[in-house]
Amino acid sequence: VTVVGAGKMGSALARALLAAGYAVTVWNRTPARAEPLREAGATIAAELADAIAASDVTVMSVANQTVVADLLEDADAPSALRGKTLIQLTTGTPADGRRGQAFASEHGIAYLDGAIMAYPRTIGTDAAVILFSGASDVFSAHEPLLRALGTPHYAGADAGLAAVSDAALLAFFFATVAGFLYGANVSRAAGIEFGDYLALADPFFKTFITEAVDETAERIAGGRYGDAQSSTETDVAAIDLLIVEASRDVGVDPALMAAISDAFSRIVAAGRGDEAIAALADLEAGQLAERAS
Ligand SMILES: NC(=O)c1ccc[n+]([C@@H]2O[C@H](COP(=O)([O-])OP(=O)(O)OC[C@H]3O[C@@H](n4cnc5c(N)ncnc54)[C@H](OP(=O)(O)O)[C@@H]3O)[C@@H](O)[C@H]2O)c1
């Protein structure tokens, strides 16, 4: 397997492949950065096209999609990849994934687009979930290799879907952590010790929030938004009165919570204020369908 890019992630990928017994060739723009991988058993190639030519599969993990485009525009790269497989693990948008697939089809290259939902330290373990999209036969053919990198999840034949799922999970991640930090800020601004906030926030997260996410999932899956323990109207009033006002009182910028209040207020504006906040999923699904038709 050839690994293009020996940064933090590329090096972790190369090490996981070496640990799984693959013969690994590495190319990096700055050769010195790949030297530790030579000591770990990899072959270091001086030229990108030579590196690609050395293996049937090339795994790419470079800084961004501009770098990807520069590397693949190199006249020798597409011809070296012809008849082989390119697994693109550089972070990109859904459009980048589809562009990668189009480039690969044009040059006779089997292609998978991947999104790594993990830090380099977990690569090579089951904890490293990696999303893949592209032709299912390419995914199946390379599953043992993908398993050497982490836990592969097939997101679909459209090569943009790994990036879509990446965006979805990262939205969940960042919004959750932003809420935790917001609570810490409001508490600290009012003189509450972080440890005291944490003592409340930790069990709240592990029980109340986890259950709320489970309940929201059940509601969406069942298309059931009524019979709420707390109606959206009540929830929006709590956000506006309690959180936004409490934030202003202690001098914390309420912009984040105000945006959340605006989002849920659309449920009330649609005349569904007596339903659960899960109804936002239904409302947005309806609006998306309307826009598509
Ligand atoms: N680190 C993470 O936790 C993580 C998690 C998920 C996904 N990712 C994704 O993995 C990819 C790599 O991230 P990283 O953490 O490994 O970053 P990094 O340590 O900064 O490595 C960047 C890599 O890109 C190469 N590069 C940069 N500019 C280049 C250019 N103009 N031409 C050729 N090569 C160039 C670097 O080569 P040089 O050594 O020569 O600079 C290096 O190999 C990114 O797309 C990132 O979003 C990272």
The ligand as an SDF file (V2000), in Angstrom:
LIG
                    3D

 48 52  0  0  0  0  0  0  0  0999 V2000
   -5.1670   14.9740   12.7400 N   0  0  0  0  0  0  0  0  0  0  0  0
   -6.4210   14.6010   12.9310 C   0  0  0  0  0  0  0  0  0  0  0  0
   -6.8910   14.4320   14.0830 O   0  0  0  0  0  0  0  0  0  0  0  0
   -7.3280   14.3290   11.7550 C   0  0  0  0  0  0  0  0  0  0  0  0
   -8.5670   13.6860   11.9710 C   0  0  0  0  0  0  0  0  0  0  0  0
   -9.4080   13.4280   10.8750 C   0  0  0  0  0  0  0  0  0  0  0  0
   -9.0140   13.8220    9.6220 C   0  0  0  0  0  0  0  0  0  0  0  0
   -7.8150   14.4700    9.4450 N   0  0  0  0  0  0  0  0  0  0  0  0
   -7.4670   14.8950    8.0810 C   0  0  0  0  0  0  0  0  0  0  0  0
   -6.2570   14.2810    7.6810 O   0  0  0  0  0  0  0  0  0  0  0  0
   -5.6000   15.1550    6.7390 C   0  0  0  0  0  0  0  0  0  0  0  0
   -4.1370   15.3400    7.1830 C   0  0  0  0  0  0  0  0  0  0  0  0
   -4.1500   15.9390    8.4760 O   0  0  0  0  0  0  0  0  0  0  0  0
   -2.8770   15.8750    9.4460 P   0  0  0  0  0  0  0  0  0  0  0  0
   -3.3910   16.0210   10.8370 O   0  0  0  0  0  0  0  0  0  0  0  0
   -2.0090   14.7340    9.0900 O   0  0  0  0  0  0  0  0  0  0  0  0
   -2.1390   17.2360    9.0330 O   0  0  0  0  0  0  0  0  0  0  0  0
   -0.5720   17.5550    9.0650 P   0  0  0  0  0  0  0  0  0  0  0  0
    0.1000   16.8210   10.1710 O   0  0  0  0  0  0  0  0  0  0  0  0
   -0.4810   19.0450    9.0350 O   0  0  0  0  0  0  0  0  0  0  0  0
   -0.0420   16.9540    7.6780 O   0  0  0  0  0  0  0  0  0  0  0  0
   -0.3310   17.5800    6.4730 C   0  0  0  0  0  0  0  0  0  0  0  0
    0.2590   16.7550    5.3390 C   0  0  0  0  0  0  0  0  0  0  0  0
   -0.0510   17.4240    4.1000 O   0  0  0  0  0  0  0  0  0  0  0  0
    1.1950   17.6430    3.4200 C   0  0  0  0  0  0  0  0  0  0  0  0
    1.1340   18.8670    2.6240 N   0  0  0  0  0  0  0  0  0  0  0  0
    0.7490   20.0990    3.0400 C   0  0  0  0  0  0  0  0  0  0  0  0
    0.8520   20.9760    2.0200 N   0  0  0  0  0  0  0  0  0  0  0  0
    1.3160   20.2900    0.9580 C   0  0  0  0  0  0  0  0  0  0  0  0
    1.6200   20.6410   -0.3900 C   0  0  0  0  0  0  0  0  0  0  0  0
    1.4470   21.8860   -0.8480 N   0  0  0  0  0  0  0  0  0  0  0  0
    2.0660   19.6640   -1.2080 N   0  0  0  0  0  0  0  0  0  0  0  0
    2.2330   18.3870   -0.7660 C   0  0  0  0  0  0  0  0  0  0  0  0
    1.9580   17.9880    0.4960 N   0  0  0  0  0  0  0  0  0  0  0  0
    1.5060   18.9350    1.3440 C   0  0  0  0  0  0  0  0  0  0  0  0
    2.2170   17.7340    4.5070 C   0  0  0  0  0  0  0  0  0  0  0  0
    3.4950   17.5560    3.9620 O   0  0  0  0  0  0  0  0  0  0  0  0
    4.7980   18.2270    4.6730 P   0  0  0  0  0  0  0  0  0  0  0  0
    5.2020   17.2800    5.7570 O   0  0  0  0  0  0  0  0  0  0  0  0
    5.7550   18.3630    3.5640 O   0  0  0  0  0  0  0  0  0  0  0  0
    4.3390   19.5770    5.2140 O   0  0  0  0  0  0  0  0  0  0  0  0
    1.7610   16.5920    5.4010 C   0  0  0  0  0  0  0  0  0  0  0  0
    2.1160   15.3450    4.8570 O   0  0  0  0  0  0  0  0  0  0  0  0
   -6.3950   16.4680    6.7230 C   0  0  0  0  0  0  0  0  0  0  0  0
   -7.2450   16.4820    5.6080 O   0  0  0  0  0  0  0  0  0  0  0  0
   -7.1870   16.3910    8.0140 C   0  0  0  0  0  0  0  0  0  0  0  0
   -8.3890   17.1390    7.9550 O   0  0  0  0  0  0  0  0  0  0  0  0
   -6.9780   14.7160   10.4660 C   0  0  0  0  0  0  0  0  0  0  0  0
  1  2  1  0
  2  3  2  0
  2  4  1  0
  4  5  1  0
  4 48  2  0
  5  6  2  0
  6  7  1  0
  7  8  2  0
  8  9  1  0
  8 48  1  0
  9 10  1  0
  9 46  1  0
 10 11  1  0
 11 12  1  0
 11 44  1  0
 12 13  1  0
 13 14  1  0
 14 15  2  0
 14 16  1  0
 14 17  1  0
 17 18  1  0
 18 19  2  0
 18 20  1  0
 18 21  1  0
 21 22  1  0
 22 23  1  0
 23 24  1  0
 23 42  1  0
 24 25  1  0
 25 26  1  0
 25 36  1  0
 26 27  1  0
 26 35  1  0
 27 28  2  0
 28 29  1  0
 29 30  1  0
 29 35  2  0
 30 31  1  0
 30 32  2  0
 32 33  1  0
 33 34  2  0
 34 35  1  0
 36 37  1  0
 36 42  1  0
 37 38  1  0
 38 39  2  0
 38 40  1  0
 38 41  1  0
 42 43  1  0
 44 45  1  0
 44 46  1  0
 46 47  1  0
M  CHG  2   8   1  16  -1
M  END
$$$$
